[in-house]
Amino acid sequence: MPPEESFQALSPLDGRYRAQLGDVAAAFSEAALIRHRFAVEVEWLLALAGCPQIAELGTLPADVLRAWVADFGAADAAEAKAVEGRINHDVKAVEYLLRGKLESAGLSQAVPFAHFALTSEDVNNLAYTLQLREGLRRVWLPAAEGLADAVQELAEANASVPMLARTHGQAATPTTLGKELAVFAARWRRPVEGVRRLRFTGKCNGATGTYSAHVAAYPEVDWLALTRRFVEGFDLEWNPLTTQIEPHDTLAESFHLVIRHNSVTIDFCRDVWAYVSRGYLRQAVVTGEVGSSTMPHKVNPIDFENAEANAGLSTALLGHLATKLPVSRLQRDLSDSSALRNTGAGVGHAVLALRAARRGLGRVAADPSAMAADLEQEWEVLSEAVQTVMRRHGFADPYERLKELTRGAVVTPATMAELISGLGLPPEAERRLLALRPSTYTGLAADLVRFGRREPG
């Protein structure tokens, strides 16, 4: 789309954000869907040609037909759309495109077998699944892994930087910036692995899933074995038991995995936003940028806000698809057809969120001095350590005693030292507690960061 027309697009994915999503558009466009449909039609024809009982079809030059798929381009997609404009059926248009190519190649005997015994859903369920799998693997997965790796890298660089934790918004046991960032890297890994390992299903069993037309034409063919080989040839799991439509359960499973990933992304963006607002993370100033139309000093965390918004939009779209697509009236209704066309938008918003968060991450740096200043104001957080050591040494009601002395009170280094010295702890335990500061009360936080790394392979 020319730049001067981008602001006229209905969807911001195709307008404002188009330049960031060229790979998403390439994977999920209607042209890409037509290409996948054409590939399914070609492979089905070749599967039929490989069946000895279907003698009328004869041998086909597989290299020629597969070259049509490999070379499938914009002109082919446009031709299919032109045919659709005349006949008002998108899948049948692809069949006619294939028939035309067969005629031109002198393979007229194969023309009657184009789309043989298929219902449109036999083609569509495979095409949409292949399109989604390809888009997730080529676009979403690299973006998701790239963000997790970048966050893990920042976590390891700040593994030992102490930071005041906040639970319920209140000062809590100190942690490190690195450990808190690594939590997100580790959480992202599970849905990422789920998407990578997900085995999508596919079917090719006719108008109502009974193979009726197949058997009527060639009762001697083992159609279960043939269609199983055909579906598994796309590295999909064969689903033999369906209505007219493949029930889309594994599509829904993939959407839920992306939704879970979106939830972690939203959580991450909100936490980073809070760290920026507290000064724990400082944003780089980009020359020429404006942060506010009236406040010249502002440098806003807009990338993280953008990521939060788009992750939410992705979840809304994919959440609807995940609950809608597996539901179909009796043996078939067409509502899934219109819904499926929005898969690319759901994934597109997710990718946009990941890239915005990654961009924002590249503009922030830790400010250890700001974190240290906050820690020095919150000596009461050491009360947990004190009462826990008291428990070890058999003191009565240590929690209650520390609660009376520290809850809601202003605790200074001097008052904490006085409290510890007056407890009557064994000398070694007292010495260790007196040496403790909020900035050193971080336990194994720095060591835990490594668990956010990606597993080899």
Stockholm file with secondary structure:
# STOCKHOLM 1.0

chainA/1-457         MPPEESFQALSPLDGRYRAQLGDVAAAFSEAALIRHRFAVEVEWLLALAGCPQIAELGTLPADVLRAWVADFGAADAAEAKAVEGRINHDVKAVEYLLRGKLESAGLSQAVPFAHFALTSEDVNNLAYTLQLREGLRRVWLPAAEGLADAVQELAEANASVPMLARTHGQAATPTTLGKELAVFAARWRRPVEGVRRLRFTGKCNGATGTYSAHVAAYPEVDWLALTRRFVEGFDLEWNPLTTQIEPHDTLAESFHLVIRHNSVTIDFCRDVWAYVSRGYLRQAVVTGEVGSSTMPHKVNPIDFENAEANAGLSTALLGHLATKLPVSRLQRDLSDSSALRNTGAGVGHAVLALRAARRGLGRVAADPSAMAADLEQEWEVLSEAVQTVMRRHGFADPYERLKELTRGAVVTPATMAELISGLGLPPEAERRLLALRPSTYTGLAADLVRFGRREPG
#=GR chainA/1-457 SS CCHHHHTTCSSTTTTTTGGGCHHHHHHHSHHHHHHHHHHHHHHHHHHHHTCTTCTTTCCCCHHHHHHHHHTCCHHHHHHHHHHHHHHSCHHHHHHHHHHHHHHHTTCGGGGGGTTTTCCHHHHHHHHHHHHHHHHIIIIIHHHHHHHHHHHHHHHHHTTTCEEEEEETTEEEEEEEHHHHHHHHHHHHHHHHHHHHHCCCEECCCCTTSSCHHHHHHCTTSCHHHHHHHHHHTTTCEECCCCSSSCCCHHHHHHHHHHHHHHHHHHHHHHHHHHHHHTTSEEECCCTTCCSCSSCTTCCCCHHHHHHHHHHHHHHHHHHHHHHHTTCCSTTCCTHHHHHHTTHHHHHHHHHHHHHHHHHHHTTEEECHHHHHHHHTTCGGGGHHHHHHHHHHTTCSSHHHHHHHHHTTCCCCHHHHHHHHHTSCCCHHHHHHHHHCCGGGCCTTHHHHGGGGSCCCC
#=GC SS_cons         CCHHHHTTCSSTTTTTTGGGCHHHHHHHSHHHHHHHHHHHHHHHHHHHHTCTTCTTTCCCCHHHHHHHHHTCCHHHHHHHHHHHHHHSCHHHHHHHHHHHHHHHTTCGGGGGGTTTTCCHHHHHHHHHHHHHHHHIIIIIHHHHHHHHHHHHHHHHHTTTCEEEEEETTEEEEEEEHHHHHHHHHHHHHHHHHHHHHCCCEECCCCTTSSCHHHHHHCTTSCHHHHHHHHHHTTTCEECCCCSSSCCCHHHHHHHHHHHHHHHHHHHHHHHHHHHHHTTSEEECCCTTCCSCSSCTTCCCCHHHHHHHHHHHHHHHHHHHHHHHTTCCSTTCCTHHHHHHTTHHHHHHHHHHHHHHHHHHHTTEEECHHHHHHHHTTCGGGGHHHHHHHHHHTTCSSHHHHHHHHHTTCCCCHHHHHHHHHTSCCCHHHHHHHHHCCGGGCCTTHHHHGGGGSCCCC
//
